[in-house]
């Protein structure tokens, strides 16, 4: 089962250099949908954004990564493989929700 705030490795050869991971934003309640709302993560060293409300930092596999909210998208659930699961960052929930508030409501 895919859970909200799960992080997966990006297996797309086209985009994984810049976006090595993605995070599931969608709440588990909508598990029956065939897509998942995701946000890509970029390594801090690859995208020096500074302190940004719409791109909070999280730690993934000993790396600092930005959740880059302006690039939210969706992914077909059939592309999610348990072998690509990295971790769950629900401990960063408040930063993630604040970034969503910032991008949608400018709050």
C-alpha positions as CSV (number, residue, x, y, z in Angstrom):
1,X,0.0,0.0,0.0
2,X,1.2,3.4,-0.9
3,X,1.1,5.9,1.9
4,X,1.0,9.7,2.0
5,X,4.6,11.1,2.4
6,X,6.2,7.9,1.1
7,X,9.4,8.7,-0.9
8,X,10.3,6.6,-4.0
9,X,13.3,6.5,-6.3
10,X,12.6,8.0,-9.7
11,X,13.1,5.3,-12.3
12,X,12.7,7.5,-15.3
13,X,15.9,7.8,-17.2
14,X,14.7,11.1,-18.6
15,X,14.2,12.9,-15.3
16,X,16.0,11.1,-12.5
17,X,19.3,13.1,-12.8
18,X,17.6,16.3,-11.7
19,X,14.7,14.6,-9.7
20,X,16.2,11.5,-8.1
21,X,13.1,11.0,-5.8
22,X,9.5,11.8,-5.6
23,X,7.1,12.0,-2.7
24,X,3.5,10.9,-2.5
25,X,1.3,13.9,-1.6
26,X,-2.0,12.3,-2.0
27,X,-3.9,11.1,1.1
28,X,-4.3,7.4,1.6
29,X,-8.1,7.8,1.6
30,X,-8.0,8.1,-2.2
31,X,-6.3,4.8,-2.6
32,X,-8.8,3.6,-5.2
33,X,-7.7,6.3,-7.7
34,X,-5.4,5.1,-10.6
35,X,-3.1,8.0,-10.1
36,X,-1.2,9.5,-7.2
37,X,-0.4,13.2,-6.7
38,X,3.4,13.5,-6.4
39,X,6.1,16.1,-6.0
40,X,9.6,15.7,-7.2
41,X,12.6,16.0,-4.9
42,X,15.9,17.6,-6.0
43,X,19.2,17.3,-4.2
44,X,20.2,20.6,-2.4
45,X,23.6,20.6,-4.1
46,X,21.9,20.3,-7.6
47,X,19.4,23.1,-7.0
48,X,20.6,25.7,-4.5
49,X,17.3,27.5,-3.7
50,X,18.1,28.9,-0.3
51,X,15.2,29.1,2.2
52,X,12.1,28.8,0.2
53,X,8.5,28.4,1.5
54,X,7.5,26.4,-1.6
55,X,10.5,24.1,-1.5
56,X,11.2,22.8,2.0
57,X,14.2,20.6,2.8
58,X,13.9,17.0,3.9
59,X,16.5,14.3,4.5
60,X,16.5,11.3,2.2
61,X,19.2,8.7,2.4
62,X,21.7,11.1,4.1
63,X,21.0,13.8,1.5
64,X,19.3,17.1,1.9
65,X,16.6,17.4,-0.8
66,X,14.1,20.0,-1.7
67,X,10.4,19.1,-2.2
68,X,9.8,21.3,-5.3
69,X,6.1,22.1,-5.1
70,X,5.9,24.1,-8.3
71,X,6.5,20.8,-10.2
72,X,3.7,18.8,-8.6
73,X,2.3,16.3,-11.0
74,X,0.7,12.9,-11.0
75,X,1.9,9.3,-11.5
76,X,0.0,6.2,-12.7
77,X,-0.2,3.9,-9.6
78,X,1.0,1.0,-11.8
79,X,4.4,2.7,-12.0
80,X,4.9,2.5,-8.2
81,X,7.1,-0.5,-7.2
82,X,7.8,-1.4,-3.6
83,X,11.4,-2.0,-4.6
84,X,11.7,1.7,-5.3
85,X,10.4,2.7,-1.9
86,X,13.0,4.7,0.1
87,X,11.3,6.0,3.3
88,X,8.4,7.9,4.7
89,X,8.9,11.5,5.7
90,X,5.7,12.0,7.7
91,X,7.8,13.7,10.4
92,X,8.1,16.6,7.9
93,X,4.4,16.9,7.6
94,X,4.1,20.5,8.9
95,X,6.8,21.7,6.4
96,X,5.0,19.9,3.6
97,X,1.6,21.3,4.4
98,X,3.1,24.8,4.9
99,X,4.6,24.5,1.4
100,X,1.2,23.5,0.0
101,X,-0.4,26.4,1.7
102,X,2.2,28.7,0.3
103,X,1.9,27.5,-3.3
104,X,-1.9,27.4,-3.3
105,X,-3.0,30.1,-0.9
106,X,0.2,32.3,-0.5
107,X,-0.2,31.7,3.2
